[in-house]
């Protein structure tokens, strides 16, 4: 495992200006108050460590991942990934970061899994035999070889999740961002993915920042847990140390609104 800070965040803030609605147009109210998604975050993550972000829906978890990945720009403060400023060098940051997200628009649904990975591999500068070997190796690693030439449109949620992870690993990233990595996976595949994530951190020195509602997953994987709500860090430490804060933040929400639990095994089959 490597040492040193891989991600450094100082006084990070992210605001959004809400879109105009039909109600604004009817009442001629053009001014809109900004919505604060991230409020003055400060922390640093050690290289080769797995850090989990836990919190209810709307806590700012996904926004934080997108900021670290260079997909969003902060309103103020600083964010450095492997010494690269995400505001000044967003393309360089994206080159060293792998981001696993399972939104449907992240794939071309009418292309096959293999065709999708070949396309995204080209964006990482891979071509020819090197590209094909990388794609085939990841398809095999994710147990997708037998469905590689099927349209992504026909994939189950579990298949899409594994394809998303394969895509995130195409460029051999040094920082890996995971958003609900176990969603749609059956227990066997979930354990396999967990072993992969542990090996990436322990053997390859990859820094992992993951958001999850699955507290069993967080406890099993994370060296460190950040508890977030309303864009702020409420607690920071080992799982056992922050467990009271986790219980408190979810107890304030009604069931169904970001309530923690175990992974849903549905959808992981072929």
Number of C-alpha atoms within 10 A of each C-alpha: 14 16 11 11 18 22 20 19 17 15 14 19 21 23 16 13 11 11 8 12 10 9 9 13 10 8 8 9 11 10 10 12 10 11 11 15 20 26 18 16 18 16 15 15 20 20 21 26 26 25 24 29 25 28 26 24 18 15 21 24 27 21 18 23 21 15 19 28 24 24 18 16 19 21 14 15 16 19 25 21 26 18 12 18 17 24 20 12 13 19 15 14 23 20 17 18 26 24 24 23 21 21 10 12 8 13 20 15 15 13 16 20 29 22 18 22 27 21 17 18 22 14 13 15 10 19 15 9 9 11 20 16 13 21 28 17 15 22 22 14 15 20 15 21 16 9 17 21 14 16 17 23 15 13 20 16 19 23 23 27 24 28 28 23 23 24 27 23 21 22 21 18 19 22 31 25 27 24 20 19 26 26 24 23 26 17 15 11 19 21 14 13 19 17 12 14 20 20 14 23 21 16 12 15 19 25 29 28 24 25 23 24 24 19 18 13 20 21 16 11 21 20 17 22 27 25 23 24 21 17 21 19 21 15 18 18 14 16 21 11 13 17 16 11 17 23 12 10 18 19 13 11 13 9 10 9 12 17 18 20 12 12 21 14 17 14 16 22 14 10
